[in-house]
Amino acid sequence: MLPRQHKNQPWRSGYTTGACAAAAAKAATLSLLEQRKVERVQIELPQGKRTEFRIRTCVFDQNRATCSVTKDAGDDPDVTNGAEIVATVSLKATAGIEIGGGPGVGTVTKPGLEIPVGSPAINPVPRQMITSSVSQAAGSKLNGNGLRVVISVPQGEKLAQKTLNPRLGITGGISVLGTTGIVIPYSISAYTACISQAVSVAVACGCHTAVLTTGRRSEKFAQAELKLPEESYIQAGDFIGFSLKECARKGLTRVIVWGMIGKISKLADGHMYTNVSDSQVDIGFMAEVAAECGIPQETVEALGKAVTANHLRKLLPAEHIKRFCDALCCLAVQKCREHTAGQVEVECIMTDPEGVILGRGSAAG
């Protein structure tokens, strides 16, 4: 049974490719070092919850072991749902755990992503999960040796054509993603019922401010910065517009929207539903905002060639980052207020992927 955030939720959550890769890697490590077939493993997700995975295949010899997990994305319409995530683990002479990408895992060819050009598209949190799970399985059995872990996805190259990977310069396969290990089906209509429920709880608990976050990572950053009751924090995901209207309808007087540059840029551009299926980051729009901030034309032209919103942020000279991010937040606030006909006071806060606040914008209702 996959986890539910609330016992009455109508939808079923699933697991990220990163969590599946970590489970497969742990199983392969146990199989190699203990020379046995592994049928199930438990791994620890980033927030501390332990969960069990069924192993789909497990083959081994004295030199290597290969195990796989079938990805279950729950009710989320994820293109990788049902994909086989494979990990092959082998011994190496030097200590440490090395992680590589095999067939079906993309390679990064353009700057601006969380991992450097030339590396397999296995994001930082999945790498940490894989390393932690493999280390736990290995224990003290290595005797000075290390392990090489190769993640592959047999149908990954075909699946990647249904994603944004080709446009982002990730070639040859999918990305191994996930910051929490759990997939929440943001894109199904049932999720809006959960948001509505959360707003009602906040009002019932006497909260006057709601903090709408675009995901769990943003919520964690917001909670560390803001001194507000737990009920104030609502994971709005891609449904910022719906959440704003719910807050206004149910009488909350103040809303803080907290997110990172990609989602905030979409709000600033007037997209209140920020899922990639409905809207994409408009680099041209962001370059225009930079020009309006007085950023030199030469820099603006360079920004216009960015691959992603985060890439654009990294291209900004340090002396212009706050001015640009504040401007983007102010535009997002303006669009959010228009969306609710000015019924609530709105503030927008933008952070980088590590939680450092880059910009703020506010306006009273």
Secondary structure, DSSP 8 states (H G I E B T S, - for coil): ----SSTT-SS--EE-HHHHHHHHHHHHHHHHHHTS---EEEEE-TTS-EEEEE-SEEEE-SSEEEEEEE---TTS--TTTT-EEEEEEEEESSSEEEEEE-TEE-EE-SSSSSS-TTSBSB-HHHHHHHHHHHHHHHTT-STT-EEEEEEE-TTHHHHHTTSSHHHHTEESEE-B--SSSEE--TTSTHHHHHHHHHHHHHHHTT-SEEEEESSHHHHHHHHHH----GGGEEE-TT-HHHHHHHHHHTT--EEEEEEEHHHHHHHHTT-SS--TTT----HHHHHHHHHHTT--HHHHHHHTT-SSHHHHHHHS-HHHHHHHHHHHHHHHHHHHHHHTTT-SEEEEEEE-TT--EEEEEEE--
